[in-house]
């Protein structure tokens, strides 16, 4: 149990689970920032349509968006624990790289990428994962894990017949598992700031919890190897928020620190997300958003930056 908590990339479930999903999120951006590719391999265990999937999301030149949901039978799913490898048909996903051989009538991706200097988050007994002590509760509807806040890429992929060199680009890995995504949430991520040693992830969601609901917050800002964590479990508070269909504003406070986050989506496209283990729910995500950060300590600004090639999802009723 503890090994899985401290290593969220591991397969957290098992094939006999019911109404269960698990998905890994691999994001890769070319060094020129023109190509952003997200690959989401995963498994959906439900009564009506149990299957394995790879969801492909491509943005080119911050303008052209393309997505595809590829379905595979359960027999095509395999996991090797040490060293970790997720195998779906001909595709292999690891913590230090991927090997892709997708040929579909609508989309094709072939090649291999390796990852260097993957960056894990800080953990402790009280916070074995990004979810803090909530990691120990076994009744949560959805669990979240951050595998690598930032790493460099090496290799090339042939995407729809075009050779794209990702060498020198940046990557990010996280994952989710459980029964369903929250009914309302805001999620964003970028590691393309003016300061190359900055990486940022943010999630605020309506969380069902023992008969009631609360707003759960997880924010992790990494600047020059120093981590700033703002979360419900460490008493961070959202003092102000403004959520629109394509942009959000947050003012967050924790002790002597204050963080202001402004994010906007340029374009979005529909992706599939889980509900009771079935991949049936439509969400909107972009990979070309922008995130402005302002970090204050004792009311004095100590960091300001703008992130590009940002993933941003705004799911509000």
Secondary structure, 3 states (H helix, E strand, C coil): CHHHHHCCCCCCCCCCCCCEEEEEEEEEECCCCCEEEEEEEEEEECCCCCEEEEEEEEEECCCEEEEEEEEECHHHEEEECCCCEEEECCEEEECCEEEEEEECCCCEEEEEEEEECCCCCCCCCCCCCCCHHHHHCCCCCEEEEEEEEEEEEEEEEEECCEEEECCCCEEEEEEEEECCCCCCEEEEEECCCCCCCEEEEEEEEEEEECCEEEEEEEEEEEECCEEEEEEHHHCCEEEEEEECCCEEEEEEEECCEEEEEEEECCCCEEEEEEECCEEEEEEEEEEEEEEEEEEEECCEEEEEEEEEEEEEEEECC
